Amino acid sequence: MRIALVVDPLTLGSRGGLHAPGLAQALIDRGHEVRGFGAPPGVVPASVEYKELLGLTRFEADVLVAYDGLSPTAFSAARVARKTGAPLVLVEPGIPTSAVPLHERFLQSIGERIWASYVRNTAKHVVALDPVARALALREGFEEDSVTVLPEGVDLDRFQPGVGGAARRRYGLHGRVVLYAGPLEPQRGLEQVIGAFARTVGQNPDWCLVLLGEGTPGRALRSHVSRLGVAANVHWVQDDPAAHPELFGTATLFVAPGADERASSRWPCTALAAGLPILAADIERHRWAVAHEERGLLVPEQTSAAWEAALTRSATAPVARERWGQNARAFAEQHLDWAHVAERFEALFEGALAAPSDDAA
């Protein structure tokens, strides 16, 4: 199949920025001709090196995949789909308007007023990256049988349990590692996690807390660590994709404290691939990935006391930790491998191609 992946360059960081490259490579590996549109050159892998700057229509795709249904590029993809008869598949990451930057919110408001209904009426199928994304797609008016939950894939060769020796040397890590990855911003639950760490395993020199941050930690967060007296056991690591496999591979536990609509499935999925038990805020976005007592623990309240209980339980239950980690890796192998995700997309494409064309198309 000739498959076009259409992303919006203005919202690339939050919508399709990681999914589109991974999906493109997985589809290429399965023998499809794939090209990305809307992204800067090299961001989305292509099956061949294109010498000319083809437009979306001239590419003559069999299937179009669009990210950010409210973007102008999704509108362009919908127009091409109607013109050529190629089915359009939307990918919904499930990021509500209130959780995106202000400039993206402005663009979304324009898209919702002008072309959203056109794109929705054109799309043959919607791939929701988790149950929250599915619920959002249904609220936007898509029919239940047109929405499929298909989590974002993870490179299982890159992320594996117990491959973090180099990270320990590079960052001076010691003993057991509690890992957080994500934005270092207020209201992300980090204060509660740091406080719980300081009052539990952080009192033991054989445990350390690694904060793998998107952005620079604020002074208040650093001061909080210092006041609690655990600065020597807390490691601040600037986000570096090249270091991700080693950091996840060396960790003992992964924590996902975000309890609001800004929470992402990306990092918990990565932790599952690395075979890490997960301690996560008890919200819908985490429940499907963690499954309480199966691949970790769900923390019922965003308080230091609740996190203290979760850390204490997991630190003193090595047998349970081992079982959770094994279950995590098994879940990733069954559901999150990019090869599996690409195969599921193939089935959706084939179903869309086989379906009768709408009169409106």
N, C-alpha and C positions, 0 to 999 in steps of 0.2 A: 504493500500500500504506500501511496505518497501521502505523508501526514504533515500538515502545517501546524506548528505551535505558535499561537499569537499571544504575545504578552504586551502589556502597556509599559513603556519605559519610565513613565512618571510614578508608577506604583510598583515597580519591579521588586523593590525591597520587601514588601509585605505580601504581595500577591503574585505567586508564580516564580519569584526570584530563585527559589531553591527547587521547587517541584519540577518546573519545566526542564532545566538541564538534566536532572536525574531521569525523568521520563524519556526525554529525547535519546539519551544514551542507551537506556534499556530497550527502547524500540529499535534503535539502530542495531543493537546486538542481536535482535531477533530478525534482522534482514529487511527492515522497512527503510524506505527513503524518507528522511526527516529533515525539515528545515525550520528554523525559528524566524519569526517576524516580530519586529518591534523592539527587540533587545539589541544592545550594542554587539558588534561582531565578536564572536568567540564565546559569548555567554551561554548560548544554547547550542550544544553540539549539532553539527550537520553530518549527514551520511556521506556527503562528498564535498569537495572544495568547489564552491560555485564561483566561477570567474566573473559572472555578470550579476548586477544588482537586480534580481527578479522582483517584480511586484507580486502581491499575494494572488491576484487573478492569473497571472502568467505561470505561476508555479503549478497550476492545475491539480490541486490536492484532491485526493479521494475523500479525505476527512479533515475537518478543521477543528482544532482544540483551542479554545479561548480562555484566558484568565481575566478576572475582574470584569464581570458582565456589564458593569456600569461605565466602562472606559470607552473612549472613541475607537480604540483598536478592536474591541469586541464588536462594536457597531459595524466597523469595516468588515470584520470576519462574517458577521451575519448577512451583510449585503452580498458578499461573495458567495456565501452558501446558497442564498436564494437565487442568485444569478446562474450558478453552475449546477445546482442540485446536490452538491456535496453536503453531507450531514455535518451539523455543528454540535460539538460537545463542549459544555462549559465545565470548568473546574471551580468549585466553590470552597475557599479556605475557611469560611465561617467567621470572618472578622467583622463584627458589627460596626456600623458607622461611628458610634461613639468612641470606639477604640482605635481609630486611625488618626494620623496627624491632620491638623486643621486644613492644610492645603489639599490633601486627598479627599477630605470630607466635602470641600467645596466642589471638587471635580465630580464626586459621586452625586451631589445634589443636582448638578446639571444633567448628568447621565440619566438619573431617575426621572427627570421631567421630560427629557427629549426623546431618548431612544431605548430606554429600559424595556418597555413592553415589546418593541420590535425584536430585540435580542432574545427575550424570553419566548416569544412566539415562534422564533426561528429554531431555537435549540432543540435537538432531538433528545438529548440526555444531559443530566447534570451529575458530575462526580463530586460528592461531598467528602472532604478529607477526614471528617469525624462526625459523630452524632449531632454535635452542636451545629456544624455546617449544614447537615441535613435539615435540621429544624428551621434554620434560617432560610434555606431554599424553599421549604414548604410554605413558610410565612410570605415569601415573595410571590407565591402563586403557582409554583410548579406542582404537577400531579405526583402523587406518591410513587407510582410505578415508573416515573421518569427520573427518579433520584436514587443513586447508588452510593452507599458509604464505602469508600476505598481509601484507606489511610495512605499518607505519604510514605514512599519507600525509603529504605536505608541500605547503604552499601554494606552488606554483611561480611564482605571480605576485608573491608577497611575497619569496621567496628567489630571487635571480638573481645571476649573476656580475657583478662590477664595478659595484656600486651603492653603494659605501661612502664617498663623499666626505665626507658630513656626519659620519660616525664619526671620520674622521681629524682633523677640526677639533675635534670635541667632546672627544676623548680624547687629543689631541696625538700621534697616531700618525705614524710616518714610515717611508718605505722599504717594504720587504717585511715582511709580518706573518705570524708563526706563531701560530695560534689554538688555544687549548684551551677547551672548555666542559664544565662538569660540577662535581661536588662538589670543594671544596678541602679534602680530608681526607687523613689519612695512609694509606699503602698503596694509593694510587691510581696510583702510578708517576710522579707529578709531580716528585719529587726527581730521578729519572733524566733526565726530559725537560729540566728546568731545568739540570742539570749538563751535559748534552750541548749544550744551546743555548749555555751559557757558554763551552764549549771549541771551538765551531765558529762558526756564523753570528753568535752573540752578540758576537763580537769585532769584528764589522763594524758601524759605526754606522748602516748602511743596512738593518739587520734589527732587528725588535723582537718580543717575545713578549707576547701578550695572554692573560691568564688570566681568562676569563669565568666567575665563580664562583657556584655555588649555596651560599650560606653565607659566613661570614667566614673569611678565611685565618688559620691559626694562627700564633703567634709563631715556631714552629720553621721553617715554610715561608718566612716573610719573612726570617728570619735566614739561611736557606740561600741566598737570593738575594743578600743583602748580602755574605755571606762570599765568594761567587763573583765579586763585583765587577761585576754586571750590573744593578744596581737601576735605573739610568737607562734601560735597554732593556727592562725588564719592566713591564707595565702591568696593574694589578689593576682589574678592572671588575666592579662588582656586577651580578648578574643582573637584567636589565630586558628583558622580552619585546619592548617597543617598539624596543629597540636591536638586537635580534638580526639583522634583515635587513641593516642597515648594517655591522655587525661582520663577518658572514660574507661580505658582498659586497666588503669591502675586503681580506680575507685572501689570503695567497699559498698557505699550507699549513694543513691542519688536523691536529692530533695527537690520537690516542685511545689513551692509554697503559694504561688499565684492563685488567688481565689476569686478573681473577678473576670470580666469578659475579655481582658487582654491576654489571659493565659493562652499558651500555644501548645499544640501537640508535638511540635518538632523535637524538643529536647527529651521528653519522656520516651518517644519512639527511639531516639538514639540510645538512650539508657537501656531500653529493652534489648536492642541489638547487641550491646556490650555485656549483656547478662547481669545487669545491676538490679538489685532490689530497689524499689522506689517508695519513698515516703512522700505522699502528695496530698494537697488540699482536697477535701472531699467535695469536688464539683463534677458536673457531668463531663466536662472535657477530659478529666483524669480517670473517671470510673472505668471506662471501657478498656483503657490501657493497663491500669494497675490491678483492678479486681482485688478487693480487700482480702488479705491473708493468702492470696494466690500468687501475686507477683510483687507483693509489698504491702504497705499499710496506707489506708486513707485516713487522714487526720481530720476529725470532725469539726474542729473549731480553729480559727486563726488566732490562737493565743500561745504564749510561751509555754504554759502548762501543758497544753495538748501536744505541742511539739516535744516537750521534755519526755512525756510518756512514750511517744513514738520512737524517739531516739534511744531511750533506755530499753524499751522492749527489743528493738532490733539489735542493739549492741550486745545484749545479754542472751541472745538466741541464735548462736552460730548455725545450728541445724536448720532453723527456719530460714535464715538468710541464704543458706546454700540452696534450699528448695526454691525460694523465691527467685533466686538468680537463674537457676536451671529452667524454671518455668518462663522467665522473661525471655531468655534466648530461644526457647522452643516456640514461644508466641511470635517472636520476630521472624524466625525461619518459616513459620507457617503463613504469616500475614504481611510482613513488612519487607521481604526481599524484593528488590526492584524487578527481578525477573518475574516474580509472581504478580506484582502490580502491573507490569507491562502485558502479561498474559490476560489479565482481567480487562485491561483497556482494549486489547485486541478483540475480545469477545463483545464488548460494547460497540466497538466500531463495526464489526461484522453484523451485529443485530441492527444497527442504525442503517447500514447500507442495504440490508435485506428488507427493511420496512418500506411500505408504500409511501410515495411522496405525498406531502400535504398539498391540497389545492392552492393554498396561499403561497407555497414555495414556487 
